[in-house]
Amino acid sequence: MTSQNLSGGERLPQERRVVTEIPGPRSRELQERRAAAVAPGVGSVLPVYVTDAGGGVVVDADGNSLIDFGSGIAVTSVGNANPRVAARVKEQADRFTHTCFMVAPYESYVAVCENLNRITPGDHEKRSILVNSGAEAVENAVKIARYATGRQAVVVFDHGYHGRTLLTMTLTAKNMPYKQGFGPYAPEVYRMPLAYPFRWPTGPENCGPEAAAQAIDQITKQIGASNVAAVVVEPIQGEGGFIEPAPGFLPAIAEFCRANGILFVADEVQTGFARTGDMFACEHEGIVPDLVTTAKGIAGGLPLAGVTGRADIMDKVHGGGLGGTYGGNPLACEAALAVLEEIEEGKLTERARRIGEIMLPRLRALAEKHEAIGDVRGRGAMIAIELVRPGTKDPDPELTAEIARRCHAAGVLVLTAGTYGNVLRFLPPLVIPEHLLIEGLEVIEEAFAG
């Protein structure tokens, strides 16, 4: 197959190419070095060692070219080594790599904040801060919410994932591997039921209103609405299994928050920056959050994250109360500015919708053939299939791992997720050539065929 001139893919043939077993001998050699040097608590989906990447492919140390259905967990949406991003980063590195914005500021930090204020939902006046990671963004959002409201309680939801720091690990629902053995956890965090259509006891048609009513009732009775600083929710859950809350659930929770002085925090770390076919996933139901957390797709692979919120909220925190040594690093800021240009000029929200239009019908047709596929869901280029034991809704994590293994062996990088470990999730770069997208789907189909 021929190379296609898509962002980040100009240098590399956009093709699947398997020349050794996966992982190959060079990757296995590097894996041995890793075992002697790297703590085993750091896991990897697939132990191939990457030497190049771009467009829709990842190339490993043995010369295998894998179709990328992971994007570094929704990070390299504009392509890996996107030329515009790489050029801006190099130019900045030639000038300076760090001053610390809290010591001697620079324009690119301000420009990124201006853009976040412009593109996040709502036409109200906003302010932003920049930090290093999604977990740090969520943690700062909670800090800001507690400071602004004078309240302490934070509400999160079943199946949610918000990070690995002490507070965000507490906010996260899944025990293994994220929480096991790392307690005690932070106080004043309360978990509510999520509108999970596939698993709602009375059926998906009742899921939205019933789940919202249950959550509101529990908040009111068990915590007291006047004690809640913030509700933190992913508009589509990421690590929890790409669960799209049933229609009406999020708007009902947002309205309850507005009526009770609770700040609605949209955790858009995985869903933001065109991934779902909107710039931000909460736009799908017209939700305007009080605070939005962003990371992952914001800077093309460089560590950057942000919190954006209503100016009257953000302005309350005293000077010096927010920040960090590396937050808003100038290299990452330049990358973010380039990413935003790529998204807007390349109409990547439309491209994400096109990816969904290609993938969802093929996966739904696959589900008709295989009882093990209990659910196909997602929006835009954030899509998942949930695997169950045929005739039941019992999770099948073993089959999920086996299907992922078959895809990897055939040269397609896919990820797993889900509270029960039974979800295959697909996060292709938004610039992936359509022929690779279709070929990747064919490999997935072959993996189910055995």
ROTORSE-577627 format. One line per 10 residues: number of its first residue (from 1); their letters; for each residue x, y, z of C-alpha. Coordinates in pm, 1 decimal. Each point is the difference from the previous one (the first is absolute). Example, Ala and Ser with C-alpha at 12.3 -4.5 7.8 and 13.67 -1.06 7.14 Angstrom:
BEGIN
1	AS	1230.0,-450.0,780.0 ~ 137.0,344.0,-66.0
% end
This chain:
BEGIN
1	MTSQNLSGGE	0.0,0.0,0.0 ~ 118.4,348.2,-75.9 ~ 81.0,275.3,244.4 ~ -263.2,269.7,48.5 ~ 76.4,362.0,81.7 ~ -181.6,27.2,328.0 ~ 131.6,185.7,303.9 ~ 291.0,-184.9,152.4 ~ 0.1,-273.8,-261.0 ~ 201.8,159.2,-278.7
11	RLPQERRVVT	324.0,-174.7,98.6 ~ -147.2,-348.2,37.0 ~ -180.5,-238.0,-232.7 ~ -355.7,-20.3,126.6 ~ -17.8,-377.6,-0.6 ~ -30.6,-298.6,230.7 ~ 317.4,-204.5,-27.2 ~ 81.8,-303.0,215.5 ~ 353.2,-125.8,-65.5 ~ 67.3,-187.0,326.6
21	EIPGPRSREL	-207.7,-152.9,271.2 ~ -131.2,268.7,236.0 ~ 187.7,78.4,214.4 ~ 305.5,-69.0,-211.0 ~ 356.4,-82.0,108.4 ~ 117.6,359.2,42.4 ~ -307.0,90.6,208.5 ~ 49.9,-311.6,211.5 ~ 360.7,100.7,60.0 ~ -112.1,345.5,111.0
31	QERRAAAVAP	-263.3,-160.6,220.6 ~ 274.8,-188.6,182.5 ~ 185.5,327.6,60.5 ~ -321.0,156.0,121.8 ~ -60.9,-280.7,249.4 ~ 339.6,72.8,156.7 ~ -44.6,377.9,8.4 ~ -368.5,98.0,20.9 ~ -229.8,-66.0,295.1 ~ -255.2,-267.7,-94.9
41	GVGSVLPVYV	-286.8,214.4,128.0 ~ 17.9,188.6,-330.3 ~ -189.5,-214.4,-247.9 ~ -21.2,1.1,-379.1 ~ -278.1,-113.9,-231.1 ~ 236.4,-148.5,-257.2 ~ 375.6,-40.3,54.8 ~ 113.7,122.2,-339.4 ~ 254.8,279.0,12.6 ~ -87.6,291.3,-224.8
51	TDAGGGVVVD	255.7,160.9,-228.0 ~ -230.0,212.0,-217.5 ~ -364.8,96.7,-33.4 ~ -219.8,223.9,-210.0 ~ -337.1,24.7,-165.7 ~ -172.4,-325.6,86.7 ~ 299.8,-226.9,65.2 ~ 250.2,-86.0,271.4 ~ 333.0,-157.7,-106.3 ~ 190.4,-222.5,242.3
61	ADGNSLIDFG	366.3,-87.9,46.6 ~ -38.8,-311.3,-218.0 ~ -143.1,190.4,-296.5 ~ -362.8,-97.5,54.6 ~ -251.4,269.6,-91.4 ~ -314.8,-23.1,212.3 ~ -331.7,172.3,-64.7 ~ -54.1,234.6,292.9 ~ -344.0,-30.3,160.4 ~ 123.7,145.6,329.4
71	SGIAVTSVGN	154.5,345.6,-63.8 ~ 200.0,-32.8,321.6 ~ -336.5,-8.8,183.7 ~ -166.3,282.2,-195.9 ~ 308.8,222.7,3.0 ~ 136.8,7.8,-356.5 ~ -328.2,95.4,-163.3 ~ 174.3,220.8,-258.2 ~ 252.7,-272.6,-74.7 ~ 325.5,-93.2,164.6
81	ANPRVAARVK	284.2,237.9,-89.3 ~ -246.8,230.9,-170.6 ~ 218.5,230.9,-211.7 ~ -157.0,321.9,127.2 ~ 30.5,-113.1,361.7 ~ 359.2,-118.2,-46.5 ~ 103.9,324.0,-169.3 ~ -151.4,218.9,272.0 ~ 161.9,-205.9,274.9 ~ 342.4,7.8,-167.9
91	EQADRFTHTC	-17.9,373.8,-53.4 ~ -87.7,53.4,365.8 ~ 273.4,-237.9,118.3 ~ 251.8,206.1,-192.8 ~ -108.9,308.3,197.7 ~ -55.5,-133.2,354.0 ~ -142.7,-311.6,161.8 ~ -103.7,130.6,341.0 ~ -23.1,305.2,220.4 ~ -295.0,-108.4,220.0
101	FMVAPYESYV	-307.3,207.1,-76.3 ~ -22.5,92.8,368.4 ~ 348.1,152.7,-16.7 ~ 23.8,164.1,-342.5 ~ -308.3,-49.4,-222.3 ~ -22.7,-31.4,-377.7 ~ -260.5,65.7,-266.4 ~ -75.6,-357.2,-108.1 ~ -147.7,-88.1,342.5 ~ -232.9,297.1,-29.6
111	AVCENLNRIT	-89.7,-94.4,-358.0 ~ -91.4,-356.7,97.1 ~ -223.5,131.3,279.3 ~ -163.6,245.0,-239.8 ~ -75.7,-287.2,-236.6 ~ -138.1,-221.8,275.9 ~ -223.6,283.6,114.3 ~ -120.5,40.1,-358.7 ~ -69.1,-361.0,-94.8 ~ -140.3,-153.4,320.3
121	PGDHEKRSIL	-380.5,-0.7,30.2 ~ -180.5,318.7,96.9 ~ 31.6,365.2,-100.6 ~ 58.3,126.7,356.1 ~ 326.9,159.1,110.1 ~ 257.4,-267.1,87.0 ~ 345.7,-49.1,144.8 ~ 241.6,-293.3,-39.1 ~ 305.2,-146.6,168.3 ~ 250.3,-246.5,-148.4
131	VNSGAEAVEN	146.5,-303.9,174.3 ~ 176.8,-322.6,-101.6 ~ -250.5,-285.1,-9.4 ~ -366.7,-89.7,3.2 ~ 20.6,-111.1,362.1 ~ 155.9,330.2,98.0 ~ -273.2,186.9,-188.4 ~ -275.7,-189.7,181.1 ~ 171.1,51.5,333.4 ~ 22.9,374.3,-62.6
141	AVKIARYATG	-363.8,13.5,-109.3 ~ -99.5,-149.8,335.7 ~ 226.2,245.7,183.1 ~ -158.4,290.9,-184.0 ~ -353.0,-129.5,58.7 ~ 58.4,-43.7,371.9 ~ 157.2,343.2,32.5 ~ -272.3,175.3,-200.9 ~ -295.0,-167.7,173.4 ~ 136.4,-37.9,350.9
151	RQAVVVFDHG	-122.7,-360.6,-9.2 ~ 190.9,-327.1,20.9 ~ -197.5,-292.5,-145.5 ~ 69.8,-121.8,-352.4 ~ -235.7,-228.6,-193.7 ~ 122.3,-244.4,-266.2 ~ -156.3,-298.2,-175.1 ~ 24.4,-375.5,-36.6 ~ 252.6,-113.8,-263.1 ~ 170.7,341.0,-5.8
161	YHGRTLLTMT	373.3,53.5,-44.5 ~ 168.6,328.0,92.1 ~ 367.6,-76.1,63.7 ~ 260.7,-161.8,225.5 ~ 89.2,268.0,257.6 ~ -139.7,-42.7,350.9 ~ -307.9,213.1,-62.1 ~ -66.5,-109.6,-357.4 ~ 63.4,-363.8,91.8 ~ -271.2,48.3,260.8
171	LTAKNMPYKQ	-229.9,147.5,-263.6 ~ 69.2,-299.8,-226.3 ~ -242.2,-290.1,38.4 ~ 201.7,-305.4,-105.6 ~ 206.7,-169.3,267.5 ~ 240.8,-214.4,-203.6 ~ 250.5,112.8,-113.3 ~ -51.6,363.9,93.6 ~ -76.2,-10.9,373.8 ~ 93.9,-343.3,134.5
181	GFGPYAPEVY	236.5,37.6,295.8 ~ 40.2,377.4,-31.2 ~ -243.0,114.8,270.1 ~ -106.7,168.8,218.2 ~ -177.1,232.3,-237.6 ~ -100.3,364.5,7.2 ~ -309.8,93.3,202.5 ~ -329.3,157.3,-106.3 ~ -34.7,-185.9,-331.2 ~ -336.5,-162.6,-75.4
191	RMPLAYPFRW	-87.8,-234.7,-285.7 ~ -337.0,-8.9,-175.4 ~ -161.0,-232.0,-258.8 ~ 67.7,77.9,-365.0 ~ -250.8,-34.4,-281.9 ~ 161.7,-307.5,-163.8 ~ -255.3,-95.8,-269.4 ~ 130.0,-349.5,-76.4 ~ -9.3,-103.9,365.4 ~ -295.3,199.1,135.9
201	PTGPENCGPE	-239.8,-244.1,174.4 ~ -323.5,135.9,-152.2 ~ 141.7,47.8,-349.1 ~ 172.9,278.2,-191.8 ~ -324.0,187.9,-69.4 ~ -42.7,68.9,373.5 ~ 365.3,46.2,79.8 ~ 46.6,378.0,-28.4 ~ -283.5,124.7,220.2 ~ 22.1,-284.2,251.8
211	AAAQAIDQIT	376.1,31.3,51.3 ~ -22.8,378.0,33.7 ~ -282.2,-31.5,254.6 ~ 196.8,-255.8,200.0 ~ 317.7,210.7,0.5 ~ -184.9,318.0,99.7 ~ -189.4,-183.2,274.7 ~ 319.9,-147.9,143.2 ~ 184.3,332.5,-13.0 ~ -287.4,172.9,175.1
221	KQIGASNVAA	-50.5,-261.9,270.6 ~ 351.4,-129.4,62.5 ~ 215.2,311.3,-43.6 ~ -225.8,303.2,-13.4 ~ 10.3,212.0,-312.2 ~ 118.6,301.7,198.5 ~ 318.3,-189.8,92.1 ~ 101.1,-90.2,-357.1 ~ 268.7,210.1,-165.4 ~ 6.0,-178.4,-334.2
231	VVVEPIQGEG	-132.8,-282.7,-210.0 ~ 282.2,-138.0,-217.4 ~ -101.1,-211.2,-299.4 ~ 138.1,-118.7,-332.3 ~ -255.6,77.4,-274.8 ~ 99.6,-336.8,-145.3 ~ 189.5,-217.5,244.3 ~ 345.4,-103.3,-115.0 ~ 174.3,-272.5,200.0 ~ -341.5,-108.1,129.7
241	GFIEPAPGFL	-81.1,-136.6,-344.6 ~ -103.4,289.2,-227.1 ~ -336.4,11.8,170.8 ~ -219.3,268.6,-153.8 ~ -250.7,100.9,269.4 ~ -360.1,-46.1,-108.9 ~ -163.0,308.6,-154.1 ~ -127.3,247.8,255.0 ~ 220.2,-118.5,285.4 ~ 271.2,265.0,-23.3
251	PAIAEFCRAN	-241.5,290.5,-61.7 ~ -201.7,-103.3,306.6 ~ 312.5,-13.3,215.8 ~ 116.8,336.4,-136.7 ~ -338.0,158.8,76.9 ~ 7.5,-141.3,354.5 ~ 345.4,151.7,43.4 ~ -114.1,342.5,-120.2 ~ -299.7,-4.8,233.7 ~ 214.6,-82.7,302.2
261	GILFVADEVQ	317.3,205.1,-45.6 ~ 205.5,-307.5,-92.4 ~ 269.1,36.0,-265.7 ~ -34.8,-235.1,-296.4 ~ 347.9,-114.6,-106.9 ~ 29.3,-166.3,-341.9 ~ 304.4,-226.9,-9.9 ~ 76.4,25.8,-372.9 ~ 352.6,-137.1,32.1 ~ -68.1,-291.0,-238.2
271	TGFARTGDMF	-305.9,135.3,-182.7 ~ 123.8,349.2,-87.1 ~ 151.5,157.0,-310.6 ~ -226.4,-139.0,-272.9 ~ 27.3,-363.7,108.0 ~ -376.8,-63.7,15.7 ~ -103.0,205.4,-302.7 ~ -51.2,316.1,204.4 ~ 284.0,208.1,133.6 ~ -114.2,-112.9,346.6
281	ACEHEGIVPD	-227.6,-293.3,76.7 ~ -228.7,192.3,236.9 ~ -111.8,212.1,-295.6 ~ -196.6,-300.4,-129.9 ~ -281.0,70.7,248.6 ~ 59.4,372.9,24.1 ~ 162.8,-10.6,342.3 ~ 200.9,304.1,107.3 ~ 224.5,-105.2,290.8 ~ 121.5,232.1,271.0
291	LVTTAKGIAG	348.5,-152.0,-30.7 ~ 156.4,-209.9,-277.8 ~ 314.5,-208.9,36.5 ~ 207.7,-76.8,-309.3 ~ 318.4,-193.3,-84.0 ~ 92.5,-290.6,-233.4 ~ -86.2,134.3,-347.2 ~ 89.0,358.9,90.3 ~ 368.2,0.1,-99.6 ~ 74.3,-282.8,-240.6
301	GLPLAGVTGR	190.4,-211.5,250.9 ~ 171.5,262.6,212.7 ~ -102.9,13.9,368.0 ~ -260.3,272.3,40.7 ~ -340.1,29.3,163.4 ~ -236.5,275.1,97.3 ~ -288.8,113.1,215.5 ~ -238.1,248.9,-156.0 ~ -291.3,151.6,186.0 ~ -231.3,287.9,61.1
311	ADIMDKVHGG	196.5,312.5,80.5 ~ -192.2,64.7,321.0 ~ 106.3,-342.9,125.3 ~ 358.7,0.0,-121.3 ~ 65.0,354.8,123.7 ~ -78.3,-91.4,360.2 ~ 319.6,-194.2,68.0 ~ 274.2,210.7,157.4 ~ 326.5,70.0,-182.5 ~ 245.4,-289.0,31.5
321	GLGGTYGGNP	-275.0,-246.3,86.8 ~ 22.7,-164.7,-342.3 ~ 299.9,-94.0,-213.7 ~ 302.2,-226.8,-17.2 ~ 356.8,-1.1,-122.6 ~ -64.0,-153.8,-342.1 ~ -365.3,95.8,-55.9 ~ -41.4,155.8,-343.6 ~ 352.8,-84.5,-114.8 ~ 81.9,215.0,-306.4
331	LACEAALAVL	67.3,-299.3,-227.4 ~ -336.1,-152.0,89.8 ~ -176.6,332.7,-45.4 ~ 137.2,40.0,-351.8 ~ -108.2,-356.1,-75.8 ~ -349.7,75.0,126.0 ~ -30.7,307.7,-218.8 ~ 102.9,-209.4,-300.4 ~ -248.4,-274.9,92.1 ~ -286.9,247.1,19.4
341	EEIEEGKLTE	92.0,136.8,-341.9 ~ 4.2,-353.6,-141.2 ~ -338.6,-83.7,151.4 ~ -168.1,313.9,-123.9 ~ 162.6,32.4,-341.6 ~ -20.4,-374.5,-64.9 ~ -364.0,-18.5,115.9 ~ 86.2,-292.4,221.2 ~ -334.3,4.4,182.1 ~ -153.2,-91.1,-335.3
351	RARRIGEIML	272.3,-258.1,-53.4 ~ -81.9,-157.9,336.7 ~ -364.5,-27.1,-100.8 ~ 104.8,-162.2,-327.2 ~ 205.7,-258.7,191.0 ~ -308.9,-84.0,203.9 ~ -209.2,-30.5,-316.0 ~ 245.8,-258.2,-132.1 ~ 66.7,-195.5,318.5 ~ -336.1,-24.6,173.8
361	PRLRALAEKH	-196.9,-172.6,-280.4 ~ 281.3,-252.8,-54.1 ~ 19.3,-78.8,371.3 ~ -376.9,-26.5,32.9 ~ -6.1,-241.2,-292.0 ~ 275.0,-197.8,174.2 ~ -213.9,-10.2,315.4 ~ -281.8,-158.4,-201.3 ~ 234.1,-288.5,-79.1 ~ 154.2,-48.0,343.6
371	EAIGDVRGRG	-206.8,-38.3,315.6 ~ 308.1,81.8,201.9 ~ -36.8,366.7,-99.2 ~ -257.5,125.7,245.9 ~ 17.0,369.7,-84.6 ~ 146.8,234.9,-260.0 ~ 15.8,361.7,106.4 ~ 176.3,330.8,-35.3 ~ 4.5,327.1,-188.0 ~ 237.1,126.6,-263.7
381	AMIAIELVRP	342.3,-159.9,33.4 ~ -60.4,-126.0,354.8 ~ -157.1,-341.8,-50.2 ~ -18.7,-324.1,196.4 ~ -145.1,-349.4,-0.4 ~ -86.2,-179.6,322.3 ~ 52.3,-377.5,6.7 ~ -218.3,-238.0,198.3 ~ -58.4,-369.4,30.5 ~ -258.6,-94.6,-264.1
391	GTKDPDPELT	-358.8,10.0,118.7 ~ 87.3,209.0,306.7 ~ 137.6,337.7,98.3 ~ 276.7,-162.5,200.7 ~ 329.3,172.5,-85.8 ~ 255.0,-202.6,-195.9 ~ 342.1,153.1,70.8 ~ 180.6,-313.4,-119.6 ~ -146.7,22.6,-350.4 ~ 66.9,374.2,-1.8
401	AEIARRCHAA	368.6,-60.9,71.8 ~ 14.5,-272.6,-265.3 ~ -157.8,219.0,-270.0 ~ 244.2,279.1,86.4 ~ 289.4,-249.2,-22.1 ~ -114.1,-116.4,-345.1 ~ -26.7,358.6,-121.0 ~ 347.6,81.0,130.2 ~ 149.6,-308.1,-164.5 ~ -155.6,106.3,-330.1
411	GVLVLTAGTY	136.6,353.0,23.6 ~ -286.6,206.0,145.2 ~ 54.5,177.3,330.7 ~ -322.5,-4.1,202.6 ~ -65.3,79.8,364.5 ~ -216.7,-160.3,265.2 ~ -198.7,171.5,273.2 ~ -300.6,-36.3,227.6 ~ -72.6,-57.6,364.8 ~ -22.6,-371.8,-80.0
421	GNVLRFLPPL	289.0,-4.0,-248.8 ~ -235.2,-105.3,-279.0 ~ 1.2,298.3,-235.2 ~ 201.5,50.4,-317.9 ~ 39.5,371.7,-61.2 ~ 99.5,170.6,-321.0 ~ 165.3,343.7,-11.9 ~ 151.4,40.9,-346.4 ~ 181.7,322.4,-84.5 ~ -244.5,244.2,-154.7
431	VIPEHLLIEG	233.5,21.5,-300.7 ~ 14.3,-374.0,-65.1 ~ -42.1,-79.6,-372.1 ~ -332.0,-168.9,-71.5 ~ 165.6,-299.6,-162.3 ~ 181.8,-73.4,327.4 ~ -319.9,46.5,197.0 ~ -179.0,-253.1,-219.0 ~ 293.8,-241.5,5.8 ~ 13.4,21.1,378.2
441	LEVIEEAFAG	-369.6,-86.5,16.4 ~ 62.8,-300.1,-225.2 ~ 268.6,-122.9,240.0 ~ -241.3,36.4,292.0 ~ -260.7,-199.9,-191.3 ~ 257.9,-270.8,-70.6 ~ 95.5,-6.4,368.0 ~ -359.4,-83.8,92.9 ~ -14.6,-265.3,-267.9 ~ 294.0,-169.6,173.0
% end
